[in-house]
Amino acid sequence: MIPFGLGTGPANVLFDLRASKTFGVGPREKVASEGQTMDSSAVSDQGLNTGGAKIRLDAGAPRRYSLTFVVGASNLLNIVNLGTPNGVLNSPIFNKSQSLAGGAFANPTPGNRALIFQANFSF
């Protein structure tokens, strides 16, 4: 009467993307002089063994404060993820979805693209 696998629901696709950029602001932190390496009994200036590269302490010259801008997109492709279909045999909408998918596909909204902007100031 009803073929096997009918009513299992449509396939769902979700594509999320997040990108951020951090800027150092304020005065520079004190760093070791150019080319100076760590002095520690656990880690020598050659890495963990004598064949490793030198560990540089000044690689990036950190600043006292940082400002981070973040943009995130949920359901970037804007594909509506439908839930399981109607299972009532006598219904005129049998095997048609009436709801949106839940679970991981409902983050933050299952049917719409969502853009999130954020700014962080660290001190």
Sequence and secondary structure as in RCSB ss.txt:
>XXXX:A:sequence
MIPFGLGTGPANVLFDLRASKTFGVGPREKVASEGQTMDSSAVSDQGLNTGGAKIRLDAGAPRRYSLTFVVGASN
LLNIVNLGTPNGVLNSPIFNKSQSLAGGAFANPTPGNRALIFQANFSF
>XXXX:A:secstr
   TTTTS        EEEEEEEEEEEE     TT B   SSSBTTBTSTTS   BS SS  EEEEEEEEEEEES
TT    B  B   TTSTTTT B SB  GGGGSS SSS EEEEEEEEE 
